[in-house]
């Protein structure tokens, strides 16, 4: 008699989704892998990771979040293999940064 290993009908693989939560400052980074329940939201995963305790300056009402550089909402459902990223506020807009670099380059050439 042959026994077949059948994936769980709930997870597709019989395992809890494994995800990562990432946050980075210039001098310090946070990256944690964890298993979450099926149907877990981005917000639940962030809370489970412990990143909010380690970086109390994170405010999820202000800091945008994404999965692999694509902006998502806190109630988005995570999937196996997702990397949730918590973004910092920009100090300077990209347009202003380009203008400042061009001005600096121009002054070096003069």
C-alpha positions in Angstrom: 0.0 0.0 0.0 1.3 3.5 -0.9 0.7 6.4 1.3 0.6 9.8 -0.3 1.6 13.0 1.5 -1.2 15.4 0.8 -0.8 19.1 1.4 -3.1 20.6 3.9 -6.2 22.1 2.3 -5.7 25.2 4.5 -2.1 26.1 3.7 -1.4 24.4 0.5 1.8 23.0 2.0 0.9 22.0 5.5 3.1 24.8 7.0 2.4 28.2 8.5 3.4 31.1 6.3 7.0 32.1 6.9 7.6 35.9 6.5 10.3 38.5 7.3 9.9 41.9 8.8 12.5 44.5 7.9 13.3 48.0 9.2 16.6 49.9 8.6 18.2 53.1 9.9 21.6 54.3 8.7 23.4 52.8 11.6 21.2 49.8 12.5 19.0 47.3 10.8 16.2 44.9 12.0 15.4 41.7 10.0 13.4 39.0 11.7 11.9 35.8 10.2 8.8 34.4 11.7 5.9 32.1 11.2 2.5 33.7 11.2 -1.0 32.3 11.2 -2.9 31.9 7.9 -4.7 35.1 7.0 -2.4 37.3 9.2 -2.3 40.9 8.3 0.7 43.1 7.8 -0.1 44.8 11.1 -0.3 41.5 13.0 3.0 40.4 11.6 4.7 43.6 12.5 3.4 43.4 16.1 4.5 39.8 16.4 8.0 40.6 15.1 8.9 42.8 18.1 10.2 45.6 15.8 7.9 48.2 17.5 9.5 47.4 20.9 13.0 47.6 19.5 12.3 50.9 17.6 9.7 52.8 19.5 10.0 55.8 17.1 8.1 53.7 14.5 4.6 55.1 14.1 2.5 52.9 11.8 0.0 55.8 11.3 2.9 57.7 9.7 5.5 55.2 8.5 4.4 53.6 5.2 4.8 49.8 4.9 5.4 47.6 1.9 6.0 44.1 0.7 9.2 43.8 -1.5 9.2 47.6 -2.2 5.5 47.7 -3.2 3.4 49.9 -0.8 0.6 48.0 1.0 -1.9 48.7 3.7 -1.7 47.4 7.3 -4.7 45.2 6.7 -3.1 43.5 3.7 -2.9 39.7 4.1 0.7 38.3 4.1 1.7 35.2 2.1 4.5 32.7 2.6 7.8 34.3 1.6 6.7 37.9 2.0 9.2 40.5 3.3 7.3 43.3 5.1 9.3 46.5 5.0 8.7 49.5 7.3 9.8 52.7 5.5 11.3 55.8 7.2 10.0 59.3 6.3 12.2 61.0 3.7 14.3 63.9 5.0 14.4 65.5 1.5 12.1 64.9 -1.4 13.7 63.1 -4.4 13.2 66.3 -6.5 14.9 68.5 -3.9 17.8 65.9 -3.5 18.4 66.0 -7.3 18.4 69.8 -7.3 20.9 69.9 -4.5 23.2 67.3 -6.2 23.1 69.3 -9.4 23.9 72.5 -7.6 26.8 70.9 -5.8 28.2 69.4 -9.0 27.9 72.8 -10.7 29.8 74.6 -8.0 32.6 72.0 -8.2 33.0 72.6 -12.0 33.1 76.4 -11.5 
